[in-house]
Amino acid sequence: MDLFEILRAALSQALGPQAIVLALAAIGLNVHFGYTGLLNFGQAGFMSVAAYGLAVPIVIMDLPFVAGLVMALLMPVVLAVVLGFPTLRLRADYLAIATIATAEILRLVFGSVEMRDIFGGSNGLTGYARPFQDLNPYGSGIDLGIFALSRNDLWAATVGWILVALCSLLVWALMRSPWGRVLRSIREDEQAVRSLGKNVFAYKMQALVLGGVFGGLAGLFLALRQASVVPSDYGTNITFFAYTALLIGGAARVLGPVVGAIIFWFLLSGLGALFSQATSGANPLIPEVIMSNQQASLVRFILVGLALMLLMIFRPQGIFGDRREIAIDGR
Amino acid sequence: MARRLVALAVLLVFLLLPTAAQAVAEGRTTAAGTPVAAEPTDEPSPTESESAAPTVPDGPYLSVRLLDEGEPVPGVTISATDADGGELGSAETADNGIAIIEIPGSGTYTVELDEETLPDGIALDDETGNTREVRAPLNGPNIVVYNIGTQAADTAGFGFQLSAALVSGLKFGLITALAALGLSLIFGTTGLTNFSHGELITFGGLMTWVFNVSFGLPVIVAGLLAMVFAAGFGWVQERGLWRPLRKRGTGLIAMMIVSIGFALFLRYLFQYFFGPQTKSLSQYTTQQRQTYGPIAIADKEIVIILVGIVVIAVTCIALMKTRLGKAMRAVSDNPPLAASSGMRVDGVVAAAWILGTALSGLAGALLAVNSQVNFLMGFKLLLLVFAAVTLGGLGTIWGALLGSMVIGFMVEVGPLFGVPSSIKEVGALVVLILVLLIRPQGILGRRQRVG
């Protein structure tokens, strides 16, 4: 058992690109669920349209890199508008089903054999990230002993954390503006806001677009960092992990999703390393009969499920949140 | 008359180092970092003739084994390309179904199966492509097992294809209907949109497999036991989790998120104990369809359809006629009023959970008999069940039935009318969203505020 190794793995993931992806997705969900009370279960869909929005123009249509970036920012907006019109009038549980179905439709279509010429099928698309990698100013990676990032990851993490900071700043500024107050009031009592003459649908749509763009940034960042877009990366799990991160940190708090994502990945990869060590070697700490090395990689995900349940039951406001501010009692 | 058999091919791809080949030959499974299925494989024995067993090269190689219903498929051309698209060569599967392609070293390779060379009467299932990406690290044998469904190439006319699709649609619709009835019962009485419902279906399938394969019971007995255990599981869940939550006044949205956590928890727990592989029951795995006039149907499909119809009919009649059924409808209509009329609402809700999970468990058992068992089988069905229930009207029994049949036929018949069959589920999900747009309460739902 090497505690140093476990800590190193946990810290490197918690401050590395994986946590950034989750933080950006969770910031988007914070706008949807935390501030406006919209139960969007399709954040993976926003991520995937942005990722494919980046990759398809560059790889398939031979357009310049900038065109890909523009498309990646535009596609989540389009998706939010298209998705918002039919679904924003729905009750929370219907909205949840409609958004998760949309995300799954997108994933299936992106991975389909018939559209392999456009989306690359289950293998996805690669070969678009070169301009991003060429911008890398670092000569080598970083290794502080307890924390290490490769050269590419260090560059991605720099860009990513700046992005997270900018998004958080934007959310902070917007939510203390009159516009943000209207969103919060919609979460608390939609009818009251309507009776004040506000166009609730328009506000919800704006919130959906904003949060969707944050989700899109998460997908864009993931696509740039790993230099490939694969449909299986955009399953329902990523959405639910983002919800878990949001609920750990605390919904309706600017830094809630960021802290939540860091803690989520710290625990996820720390536990992964812990159980991997405990089951490997000639004489493992946990006998092979109880847990094999393959099973060890699953324990952390079992714990994620358990954590999401327990959080929601016992501390829905997470670390920083205010229980009265969580839109979980209505329907 | 062209037979339309749904067969299963297992394709094993693994990379072997000369030293590591020994380990696999001994049937030792080596854990790799990714969740791969490791199964001992019959190594090509050197005593067999040259055509039956390709020679094993000294360097690293990919070994692809093509099985159709457990029978090796010879004479199929397999080719491999590296990550940059460079051709590495191709090989033909030998009599034991194994093709061996040498590779330069570790990396990611794409294996492609040439569909032209498949034997007559077998074609790749549309759900899976003919290419697979294989990651081959050099640190040991890395065995990747994956399924490629194959089915007899259809040379039959449109009418015959239609009748075959209708049979599949009916069967799939009935299985969906069982699960949808369960979901609808629980939603009706508790208001919970249960995202862990897919795992309840999986539970039924896994228990069938456990009783059948681990305990050696006949499939029919195993299926019944699975249904009983699923009912028990539902009761335990209700008593241990959902009732306490209701008592402490947890909101419905909070409960919905709890159900997501529960679903993740169960799904990975299933994978923990069952493994990531797709496994078969011991009986009724391969049955060819027999023709009765214009309809071709396998015996097990007849049984699945009959069981589905009978169970659904009995459930519906019970809900309409018995006292408990009436109580359930009363509770789903207005819980406080039902309680103040002297009903034991908790008892009724518990009954709804038991009945609902039993039906879902049966759906899982039938799904296991129909195809195979996998820890994701229920999760894959979940959104279609949601679509069915929403289409018919959340919380209504007849709506769940009608919606399921529509979804079942849409998914299975759709490919005949131009829906790309690798994404045939997409049509059903699009319908789900359209229904929400046009008639959110569903076809048979009562008009109420859903916005």
Boltz contact constraints between the chains, C-beta under 6 A:
constraints:
  - contact:
      token1: [A, 86]
      token2: [B, 437]
      max_distance: 6.0
  - contact:
      token1: [A, 89]
      token2: [B, 451]
      max_distance: 6.0
  - contact:
      token1: [A, 90]
      token2: [B, 450]
      max_distance: 6.0
  - contact:
      token1: [A, 90]
      token2: [B, 451]
      max_distance: 6.0
  - contact:
      token1: [A, 91]
      token2: [B, 450]
      max_distance: 6.0
  - contact:
      token1: [A, 92]
      token2: [B, 253]
      max_distance: 6.0
  - contact:
      token1: [A, 93]
      token2: [B, 193]
      max_distance: 6.0
  - contact:
      token1: [A, 94]
      token2: [B, 436]
      max_distance: 6.0
  - contact:
      token1: [A, 94]
      token2: [B, 450]
      max_distance: 6.0
  - contact:
      token1: [A, 97]
      token2: [B, 386]
      max_distance: 6.0
  - contact:
      token1: [A, 98]
      token2: [B, 433]
      max_distance: 6.0
  - contact:
      token1: [A, 98]
      token2: [B, 436]
      max_distance: 6.0
  - contact:
      token1: [A, 101]
      token2: [B, 383]
      max_distance: 6.0
  - contact:
      token1: [A, 101]
      token2: [B, 429]
      max_distance: 6.0
  - contact:
      token1: [A, 101]
      token2: [B, 432]
      max_distance: 6.0
  - contact:
      token1: [A, 104]
      token2: [B, 383]
      max_distance: 6.0
  - contact:
      token1: [A, 105]
      token2: [B, 426]
      max_distance: 6.0
  - contact:
      token1: [A, 105]
      token2: [B, 429]
      max_distance: 6.0
  - contact:
      token1: [A, 108]
      token2: [B, 423]
      max_distance: 6.0
  - contact:
      token1: [A, 108]
      token2: [B, 426]
      max_distance: 6.0
  - contact:
      token1: [A, 109]
      token2: [B, 423]
      max_distance: 6.0
  - contact:
      token1: [A, 112]
      token2: [B, 420]
      max_distance: 6.0
  - contact:
      token1: [A, 112]
      token2: [B, 422]
      max_distance: 6.0
  - contact:
      token1: [A, 112]
      token2: [B, 423]
      max_distance: 6.0
  - contact:
      token1: [A, 113]
      token2: [B, 129]
      max_distance: 6.0
  - contact:
      token1: [A, 113]
      token2: [B, 422]
      max_distance: 6.0
  - contact:
      token1: [A, 114]
      token2: [B, 420]
      max_distance: 6.0
  - contact:
      token1: [A, 121]
      token2: [B, 129]
      max_distance: 6.0
  - contact:
      token1: [A, 123]
      token2: [B, 133]
      max_distance: 6.0
  - contact:
      token1: [A, 240]
      token2: [B, 260]
      max_distance: 6.0
  - contact:
      token1: [A, 293]
      token2: [B, 31]
      max_distance: 6.0
  - contact:
      token1: [A, 294]
      token2: [B, 31]
      max_distance: 6.0
  - contact:
      token1: [A, 295]
      token2: [B, 272]
      max_distance: 6.0
  - contact:
      token1: [A, 298]
      token2: [B, 268]
      max_distance: 6.0
  - contact:
      token1: [A, 298]
      token2: [B, 271]
      max_distance: 6.0
  - contact:
      token1: [A, 298]
      token2: [B, 272]
      max_distance: 6.0
  - contact:
      token1: [A, 301]
      token2: [B, 268]
      max_distance: 6.0
  - contact:
      token1: [A, 302]
      token2: [B, 265]
      max_distance: 6.0
  - contact:
      token1: [A, 302]
      token2: [B, 268]
      max_distance: 6.0
  - contact:
      token1: [A, 302]
      token2: [B, 269]
      max_distance: 6.0
  - contact:
      token1: [A, 304]
      token2: [B, 264]
      max_distance: 6.0
  - contact:
      token1: [A, 305]
      token2: [B, 261]
      max_distance: 6.0
  - contact:
      token1: [A, 305]
      token2: [B, 264]
      max_distance: 6.0
  - contact:
      token1: [A, 305]
      token2: [B, 265]
      max_distance: 6.0
  - contact:
      token1: [A, 306]
      token2: [B, 265]
      max_distance: 6.0
  - contact:
      token1: [A, 308]
      token2: [B, 261]
      max_distance: 6.0
  - contact:
      token1: [A, 309]
      token2: [B, 258]
      max_distance: 6.0
  - contact:
      token1: [A, 309]
      token2: [B, 261]
      max_distance: 6.0
  - contact:
      token1: [A, 309]
      token2: [B, 262]
      max_distance: 6.0
  - contact:
      token1: [A, 312]
      token2: [B, 254]
      max_distance: 6.0
  - contact:
      token1: [A, 312]
      token2: [B, 257]
      max_distance: 6.0
  - contact:
      token1: [A, 312]
      token2: [B, 258]
      max_distance: 6.0
  - contact:
      token1: [A, 328]
      token2: [B, 251]
      max_distance: 6.0
  - contact:
      token1: [A, 328]
      token2: [B, 253]
      max_distance: 6.0
  - contact:
      token1: [A, 328]
      token2: [B, 254]
      max_distance: 6.0
  - contact:
      token1: [A, 329]
      token2: [B, 251]
      max_distance: 6.0
  - contact:
      token1: [A, 331]
      token2: [B, 252]
      max_distance: 6.0
